[in-house]
């Protein structure tokens, strides 16, 4: 009969210590991961609003005879893609959906991006023909076109 001298392996205490260390690392990393995801969603919404603003300028000078278009007109003219034009509250693009108020002001337009839930981001955004993008503290799921109440982001 052989005796089990010098058995190799991990003790229960060693395994518990490793699990505790992994738990501590996860507790530190997960909030940072979620914050990074929210920031990426917001950056995507800002980028989409810039795309809409550029598309509006192009549409106005080429197809619109000086007037601005709605989402359908911009998509039909191939100035924005279907992911931006088709984003809705129930089917958002990176947690945000978009809208255009083509009759805003005297011949101007306003565009807006709204988060579909509070886990997607902390701010909504709006822009107008001037091209300045404003951060808004509007509630989730509501398109807010009011650029006078927002805070300009670093454009």
Biotite code that builds the C-alpha atoms (Angstrom):
import biotite.structure as struc

atoms = struc.array([
    struc.Atom([0.000, 0.000, 0.000], chain_id="A", res_id=1, res_name="UNK", atom_name="CA", element="C"),
    struc.Atom([1.165, 3.454, -0.885], chain_id="A", res_id=2, res_name="UNK", atom_name="CA", element="C"),
    struc.Atom([0.965, 6.328, 1.546], chain_id="A", res_id=3, res_name="UNK", atom_name="CA", element="C"),
    struc.Atom([-0.037, 9.792, 0.363], chain_id="A", res_id=4, res_name="UNK", atom_name="CA", element="C"),
    struc.Atom([3.076, 11.601, 1.371], chain_id="A", res_id=5, res_name="UNK", atom_name="CA", element="C"),
    struc.Atom([3.561, 15.099, 0.009], chain_id="A", res_id=6, res_name="UNK", atom_name="CA", element="C"),
    struc.Atom([0.144, 15.423, -1.648], chain_id="A", res_id=7, res_name="UNK", atom_name="CA", element="C"),
    struc.Atom([-0.015, 18.308, -4.071], chain_id="A", res_id=8, res_name="UNK", atom_name="CA", element="C"),
    struc.Atom([-2.963, 20.669, -4.509], chain_id="A", res_id=9, res_name="UNK", atom_name="CA", element="C"),
    struc.Atom([-4.650, 23.655, -2.928], chain_id="A", res_id=10, res_name="UNK", atom_name="CA", element="C"),
    struc.Atom([-6.143, 23.754, 0.498], chain_id="A", res_id=11, res_name="UNK", atom_name="CA", element="C"),
    struc.Atom([-9.658, 25.057, 1.070], chain_id="A", res_id=12, res_name="UNK", atom_name="CA", element="C"),
    struc.Atom([-8.306, 28.218, 2.708], chain_id="A", res_id=13, res_name="UNK", atom_name="CA", element="C"),
    struc.Atom([-6.069, 28.980, -0.264], chain_id="A", res_id=14, res_name="UNK", atom_name="CA", element="C"),
    struc.Atom([-9.018, 28.606, -2.644], chain_id="A", res_id=15, res_name="UNK", atom_name="CA", element="C"),
    struc.Atom([-11.192, 30.866, -0.477], chain_id="A", res_id=16, res_name="UNK", atom_name="CA", element="C"),
    struc.Atom([-8.491, 33.540, -0.472], chain_id="A", res_id=17, res_name="UNK", atom_name="CA", element="C"),
    struc.Atom([-8.278, 33.431, -4.271], chain_id="A", res_id=18, res_name="UNK", atom_name="CA", element="C"),
    struc.Atom([-12.074, 33.692, -4.587], chain_id="A", res_id=19, res_name="UNK", atom_name="CA", element="C"),
    struc.Atom([-12.109, 36.646, -2.167], chain_id="A", res_id=20, res_name="UNK", atom_name="CA", element="C"),
    struc.Atom([-9.405, 38.437, -4.176], chain_id="A", res_id=21, res_name="UNK", atom_name="CA", element="C"),
    struc.Atom([-11.359, 37.887, -7.415], chain_id="A", res_id=22, res_name="UNK", atom_name="CA", element="C"),
    struc.Atom([-14.474, 39.261, -5.702], chain_id="A", res_id=23, res_name="UNK", atom_name="CA", element="C"),
    struc.Atom([-12.642, 42.403, -4.586], chain_id="A", res_id=24, res_name="UNK", atom_name="CA", element="C"),
    struc.Atom([-11.271, 42.993, -8.088], chain_id="A", res_id=25, res_name="UNK", atom_name="CA", element="C"),
    struc.Atom([-14.762, 42.528, -9.586], chain_id="A", res_id=26, res_name="UNK", atom_name="CA", element="C"),
    struc.Atom([-16.279, 44.945, -7.056], chain_id="A", res_id=27, res_name="UNK", atom_name="CA", element="C"),
    struc.Atom([-13.773, 47.585, -8.158], chain_id="A", res_id=28, res_name="UNK", atom_name="CA", element="C"),
    struc.Atom([-13.928, 46.901, -11.917], chain_id="A", res_id=29, res_name="UNK", atom_name="CA", element="C"),
    struc.Atom([-17.680, 46.529, -12.575], chain_id="A", res_id=30, res_name="UNK", atom_name="CA", element="C"),
    struc.Atom([-18.717, 50.127, -11.674], chain_id="A", res_id=31, res_name="UNK", atom_name="CA", element="C"),
    struc.Atom([-15.906, 51.473, -13.863], chain_id="A", res_id=32, res_name="UNK", atom_name="CA", element="C"),
    struc.Atom([-17.033, 49.227, -16.711], chain_id="A", res_id=33, res_name="UNK", atom_name="CA", element="C"),
    struc.Atom([-20.617, 50.482, -16.425], chain_id="A", res_id=34, res_name="UNK", atom_name="CA", element="C"),
    struc.Atom([-19.467, 54.116, -16.332], chain_id="A", res_id=35, res_name="UNK", atom_name="CA", element="C"),
    struc.Atom([-17.346, 53.534, -19.428], chain_id="A", res_id=36, res_name="UNK", atom_name="CA", element="C"),
    struc.Atom([-20.312, 51.991, -21.210], chain_id="A", res_id=37, res_name="UNK", atom_name="CA", element="C"),
    struc.Atom([-22.534, 55.000, -20.365], chain_id="A", res_id=38, res_name="UNK", atom_name="CA", element="C"),
    struc.Atom([-19.831, 57.381, -21.604], chain_id="A", res_id=39, res_name="UNK", atom_name="CA", element="C"),
    struc.Atom([-19.504, 55.413, -24.860], chain_id="A", res_id=40, res_name="UNK", atom_name="CA", element="C"),
    struc.Atom([-23.286, 55.506, -25.392], chain_id="A", res_id=41, res_name="UNK", atom_name="CA", element="C"),
    struc.Atom([-23.303, 59.283, -24.856], chain_id="A", res_id=42, res_name="UNK", atom_name="CA", element="C"),
    struc.Atom([-20.371, 59.748, -27.241], chain_id="A", res_id=43, res_name="UNK", atom_name="CA", element="C"),
    struc.Atom([-22.250, 57.747, -29.874], chain_id="A", res_id=44, res_name="UNK", atom_name="CA", element="C"),
    struc.Atom([-25.330, 59.954, -29.456], chain_id="A", res_id=45, res_name="UNK", atom_name="CA", element="C"),
    struc.Atom([-23.222, 63.110, -29.776], chain_id="A", res_id=46, res_name="UNK", atom_name="CA", element="C"),
    struc.Atom([-21.603, 61.732, -32.918], chain_id="A", res_id=47, res_name="UNK", atom_name="CA", element="C"),
    struc.Atom([-25.009, 60.912, -34.412], chain_id="A", res_id=48, res_name="UNK", atom_name="CA", element="C"),
    struc.Atom([-26.221, 64.474, -33.723], chain_id="A", res_id=49, res_name="UNK", atom_name="CA", element="C"),
    struc.Atom([-23.149, 65.836, -35.494], chain_id="A", res_id=50, res_name="UNK", atom_name="CA", element="C"),
    struc.Atom([-23.929, 63.547, -38.438], chain_id="A", res_id=51, res_name="UNK", atom_name="CA", element="C"),
    struc.Atom([-27.518, 64.814, -38.511], chain_id="A", res_id=52, res_name="UNK", atom_name="CA", element="C"),
    struc.Atom([-26.305, 68.442, -38.445], chain_id="A", res_id=53, res_name="UNK", atom_name="CA", element="C"),
    struc.Atom([-23.922, 67.846, -41.342], chain_id="A", res_id=54, res_name="UNK", atom_name="CA", element="C"),
    struc.Atom([-26.636, 65.997, -43.252], chain_id="A", res_id=55, res_name="UNK", atom_name="CA", element="C"),
    struc.Atom([-29.034, 68.905, -42.711], chain_id="A", res_id=56, res_name="UNK", atom_name="CA", element="C"),
    struc.Atom([-26.527, 71.397, -44.111], chain_id="A", res_id=57, res_name="UNK", atom_name="CA", element="C"),
    struc.Atom([-25.949, 69.207, -47.142], chain_id="A", res_id=58, res_name="UNK", atom_name="CA", element="C"),
    struc.Atom([-29.669, 68.608, -47.641], chain_id="A", res_id=59, res_name="UNK", atom_name="CA", element="C"),
    struc.Atom([-30.462, 72.317, -47.396], chain_id="A", res_id=60, res_name="UNK", atom_name="CA", element="C"),
    struc.Atom([-27.900, 73.291, -50.020], chain_id="A", res_id=61, res_name="UNK", atom_name="CA", element="C"),
    struc.Atom([-28.502, 70.425, -52.455], chain_id="A", res_id=62, res_name="UNK", atom_name="CA", element="C"),
    struc.Atom([-31.958, 68.824, -52.186], chain_id="A", res_id=63, res_name="UNK", atom_name="CA", element="C"),
    struc.Atom([-33.986, 71.151, -49.982], chain_id="A", res_id=64, res_name="UNK", atom_name="CA", element="C"),
    struc.Atom([-33.656, 74.477, -51.842], chain_id="A", res_id=65, res_name="UNK", atom_name="CA", element="C"),
    struc.Atom([-32.733, 76.216, -48.592], chain_id="A", res_id=66, res_name="UNK", atom_name="CA", element="C"),
    struc.Atom([-35.066, 74.285, -46.296], chain_id="A", res_id=67, res_name="UNK", atom_name="CA", element="C"),
    struc.Atom([-34.207, 71.457, -43.931], chain_id="A", res_id=68, res_name="UNK", atom_name="CA", element="C"),
    struc.Atom([-35.515, 67.906, -44.051], chain_id="A", res_id=69, res_name="UNK", atom_name="CA", element="C"),
    struc.Atom([-36.932, 65.390, -41.638], chain_id="A", res_id=70, res_name="UNK", atom_name="CA", element="C"),
    struc.Atom([-35.413, 61.967, -40.874], chain_id="A", res_id=71, res_name="UNK", atom_name="CA", element="C"),
    struc.Atom([-37.101, 60.313, -43.838], chain_id="A", res_id=72, res_name="UNK", atom_name="CA", element="C"),
    struc.Atom([-35.867, 62.969, -46.278], chain_id="A", res_id=73, res_name="UNK", atom_name="CA", element="C"),
    struc.Atom([-32.301, 62.690, -44.979], chain_id="A", res_id=74, res_name="UNK", atom_name="CA", element="C"),
    struc.Atom([-32.363, 58.897, -45.177], chain_id="A", res_id=75, res_name="UNK", atom_name="CA", element="C"),
    struc.Atom([-33.932, 58.887, -48.649], chain_id="A", res_id=76, res_name="UNK", atom_name="CA", element="C"),
    struc.Atom([-31.228, 61.303, -49.814], chain_id="A", res_id=77, res_name="UNK", atom_name="CA", element="C"),
    struc.Atom([-28.633, 58.874, -48.371], chain_id="A", res_id=78, res_name="UNK", atom_name="CA", element="C"),
    struc.Atom([-27.262, 61.523, -46.010], chain_id="A", res_id=79, res_name="UNK", atom_name="CA", element="C"),
    struc.Atom([-27.827, 59.460, -42.843], chain_id="A", res_id=80, res_name="UNK", atom_name="CA", element="C"),
    struc.Atom([-27.969, 55.718, -42.427], chain_id="A", res_id=81, res_name="UNK", atom_name="CA", element="C"),
    struc.Atom([-30.974, 53.639, -41.461], chain_id="A", res_id=82, res_name="UNK", atom_name="CA", element="C"),
    struc.Atom([-29.604, 52.962, -37.965], chain_id="A", res_id=83, res_name="UNK", atom_name="CA", element="C"),
    struc.Atom([-29.919, 56.636, -37.034], chain_id="A", res_id=84, res_name="UNK", atom_name="CA", element="C"),
    struc.Atom([-33.135, 57.241, -38.951], chain_id="A", res_id=85, res_name="UNK", atom_name="CA", element="C"),
    struc.Atom([-34.768, 54.060, -37.682], chain_id="A", res_id=86, res_name="UNK", atom_name="CA", element="C"),
    struc.Atom([-33.741, 54.352, -34.032], chain_id="A", res_id=87, res_name="UNK", atom_name="CA", element="C"),
    struc.Atom([-36.806, 54.503, -31.776], chain_id="A", res_id=88, res_name="UNK", atom_name="CA", element="C"),
    struc.Atom([-37.475, 54.315, -28.058], chain_id="A", res_id=89, res_name="UNK", atom_name="CA", element="C"),
    struc.Atom([-38.211, 50.597, -28.412], chain_id="A", res_id=90, res_name="UNK", atom_name="CA", element="C"),
    struc.Atom([-35.341, 49.931, -30.843], chain_id="A", res_id=91, res_name="UNK", atom_name="CA", element="C"),
    struc.Atom([-32.574, 52.419, -29.988], chain_id="A", res_id=92, res_name="UNK", atom_name="CA", element="C"),
    struc.Atom([-29.105, 52.716, -31.504], chain_id="A", res_id=93, res_name="UNK", atom_name="CA", element="C"),
    struc.Atom([-26.591, 52.283, -28.666], chain_id="A", res_id=94, res_name="UNK", atom_name="CA", element="C"),
    struc.Atom([-29.332, 53.090, -26.120], chain_id="A", res_id=95, res_name="UNK", atom_name="CA", element="C"),
    struc.Atom([-30.301, 56.388, -27.808], chain_id="A", res_id=96, res_name="UNK", atom_name="CA", element="C"),
    struc.Atom([-32.955, 57.357, -30.335], chain_id="A", res_id=97, res_name="UNK", atom_name="CA", element="C"),
    struc.Atom([-33.131, 60.503, -32.433], chain_id="A", res_id=98, res_name="UNK", atom_name="CA", element="C"),
    struc.Atom([-35.584, 63.010, -33.801], chain_id="A", res_id=99, res_name="UNK", atom_name="CA", element="C"),
    struc.Atom([-35.685, 66.126, -35.971], chain_id="A", res_id=100, res_name="UNK", atom_name="CA", element="C"),
    struc.Atom([-37.999, 69.096, -35.671], chain_id="A", res_id=101, res_name="UNK", atom_name="CA", element="C"),
    struc.Atom([-37.565, 70.470, -39.207], chain_id="A", res_id=102, res_name="UNK", atom_name="CA", element="C"),
    struc.Atom([-39.919, 73.393, -38.626], chain_id="A", res_id=103, res_name="UNK", atom_name="CA", element="C"),
    struc.Atom([-38.133, 74.850, -35.619], chain_id="A", res_id=104, res_name="UNK", atom_name="CA", element="C"),
    struc.Atom([-37.672, 78.596, -35.580], chain_id="A", res_id=105, res_name="UNK", atom_name="CA", element="C"),
    struc.Atom([-37.684, 80.668, -38.757], chain_id="A", res_id=106, res_name="UNK", atom_name="CA", element="C"),
    struc.Atom([-36.667, 78.077, -41.338], chain_id="A", res_id=107, res_name="UNK", atom_name="CA", element="C"),
    struc.Atom([-34.330, 76.250, -38.968], chain_id="A", res_id=108, res_name="UNK", atom_name="CA", element="C"),
    struc.Atom([-34.252, 72.806, -37.417], chain_id="A", res_id=109, res_name="UNK", atom_name="CA", element="C"),
    struc.Atom([-33.588, 71.169, -34.094], chain_id="A", res_id=110, res_name="UNK", atom_name="CA", element="C"),
    struc.Atom([-32.382, 67.630, -33.561], chain_id="A", res_id=111, res_name="UNK", atom_name="CA", element="C"),
    struc.Atom([-32.470, 65.625, -30.364], chain_id="A", res_id=112, res_name="UNK", atom_name="CA", element="C"),
    struc.Atom([-31.093, 62.420, -28.897], chain_id="A", res_id=113, res_name="UNK", atom_name="CA", element="C"),
    struc.Atom([-32.828, 60.772, -25.951], chain_id="A", res_id=114, res_name="UNK", atom_name="CA", element="C"),
    struc.Atom([-31.633, 57.842, -23.880], chain_id="A", res_id=115, res_name="UNK", atom_name="CA", element="C"),
    struc.Atom([-34.015, 54.908, -23.753], chain_id="A", res_id=116, res_name="UNK", atom_name="CA", element="C"),
    struc.Atom([-33.275, 54.232, -20.058], chain_id="A", res_id=117, res_name="UNK", atom_name="CA", element="C"),
    struc.Atom([-31.217, 55.632, -17.200], chain_id="A", res_id=118, res_name="UNK", atom_name="CA", element="C"),
    struc.Atom([-28.775, 52.721, -17.428], chain_id="A", res_id=119, res_name="UNK", atom_name="CA", element="C"),
    struc.Atom([-27.773, 53.918, -20.929], chain_id="A", res_id=120, res_name="UNK", atom_name="CA", element="C"),
    struc.Atom([-26.506, 57.335, -19.952], chain_id="A", res_id=121, res_name="UNK", atom_name="CA", element="C"),
    struc.Atom([-27.183, 60.290, -17.718], chain_id="A", res_id=122, res_name="UNK", atom_name="CA", element="C"),
    struc.Atom([-27.944, 63.001, -20.290], chain_id="A", res_id=123, res_name="UNK", atom_name="CA", element="C"),
    struc.Atom([-30.047, 63.693, -23.360], chain_id="A", res_id=124, res_name="UNK", atom_name="CA", element="C"),
    struc.Atom([-28.747, 65.947, -26.133], chain_id="A", res_id=125, res_name="UNK", atom_name="CA", element="C"),
    struc.Atom([-30.084, 68.556, -28.557], chain_id="A", res_id=126, res_name="UNK", atom_name="CA", element="C"),
    struc.Atom([-28.659, 70.614, -31.384], chain_id="A", res_id=127, res_name="UNK", atom_name="CA", element="C"),
    struc.Atom([-29.844, 73.112, -33.982], chain_id="A", res_id=128, res_name="UNK", atom_name="CA", element="C"),
    struc.Atom([-28.662, 74.688, -37.227], chain_id="A", res_id=129, res_name="UNK", atom_name="CA", element="C"),
    struc.Atom([-25.827, 76.481, -35.390], chain_id="A", res_id=130, res_name="UNK", atom_name="CA", element="C"),
    struc.Atom([-24.230, 73.082, -34.775], chain_id="A", res_id=131, res_name="UNK", atom_name="CA", element="C"),
    struc.Atom([-23.749, 73.489, -31.026], chain_id="A", res_id=132, res_name="UNK", atom_name="CA", element="C"),
    struc.Atom([-24.682, 70.364, -29.088], chain_id="A", res_id=133, res_name="UNK", atom_name="CA", element="C"),
    struc.Atom([-26.304, 70.848, -25.708], chain_id="A", res_id=134, res_name="UNK", atom_name="CA", element="C"),
    struc.Atom([-26.481, 68.370, -22.829], chain_id="A", res_id=135, res_name="UNK", atom_name="CA", element="C"),
    struc.Atom([-29.925, 68.229, -21.253], chain_id="A", res_id=136, res_name="UNK", atom_name="CA", element="C"),
    struc.Atom([-31.119, 66.784, -17.977], chain_id="A", res_id=137, res_name="UNK", atom_name="CA", element="C"),
    struc.Atom([-34.424, 65.656, -19.521], chain_id="A", res_id=138, res_name="UNK", atom_name="CA", element="C"),
    struc.Atom([-36.077, 62.431, -18.464], chain_id="A", res_id=139, res_name="UNK", atom_name="CA", element="C"),
    struc.Atom([-35.320, 59.225, -20.278], chain_id="A", res_id=140, res_name="UNK", atom_name="CA", element="C"),
    struc.Atom([-37.368, 58.295, -23.333], chain_id="A", res_id=141, res_name="UNK", atom_name="CA", element="C"),
    struc.Atom([-38.407, 61.868, -24.214], chain_id="A", res_id=142, res_name="UNK", atom_name="CA", element="C"),
    struc.Atom([-36.977, 63.837, -27.136], chain_id="A", res_id=143, res_name="UNK", atom_name="CA", element="C"),
    struc.Atom([-36.237, 67.369, -25.929], chain_id="A", res_id=144, res_name="UNK", atom_name="CA", element="C"),
    struc.Atom([-35.416, 69.863, -28.683], chain_id="A", res_id=145, res_name="UNK", atom_name="CA", element="C"),
    struc.Atom([-34.945, 72.875, -26.359], chain_id="A", res_id=146, res_name="UNK", atom_name="CA", element="C"),
    struc.Atom([-31.374, 74.093, -26.844], chain_id="A", res_id=147, res_name="UNK", atom_name="CA", element="C"),
    struc.Atom([-31.957, 77.146, -24.623], chain_id="A", res_id=148, res_name="UNK", atom_name="CA", element="C"),
    struc.Atom([-32.150, 75.058, -21.434], chain_id="A", res_id=149, res_name="UNK", atom_name="CA", element="C"),
    struc.Atom([-29.102, 72.884, -22.046], chain_id="A", res_id=150, res_name="UNK", atom_name="CA", element="C"),
    struc.Atom([-25.418, 73.192, -21.297], chain_id="A", res_id=151, res_name="UNK", atom_name="CA", element="C"),
    struc.Atom([-23.140, 73.354, -24.353], chain_id="A", res_id=152, res_name="UNK", atom_name="CA", element="C"),
    struc.Atom([-20.719, 70.476, -24.436], chain_id="A", res_id=153, res_name="UNK", atom_name="CA", element="C"),
    struc.Atom([-17.135, 70.977, -25.535], chain_id="A", res_id=154, res_name="UNK", atom_name="CA", element="C"),
    struc.Atom([-17.550, 71.133, -29.292], chain_id="A", res_id=155, res_name="UNK", atom_name="CA", element="C"),
])
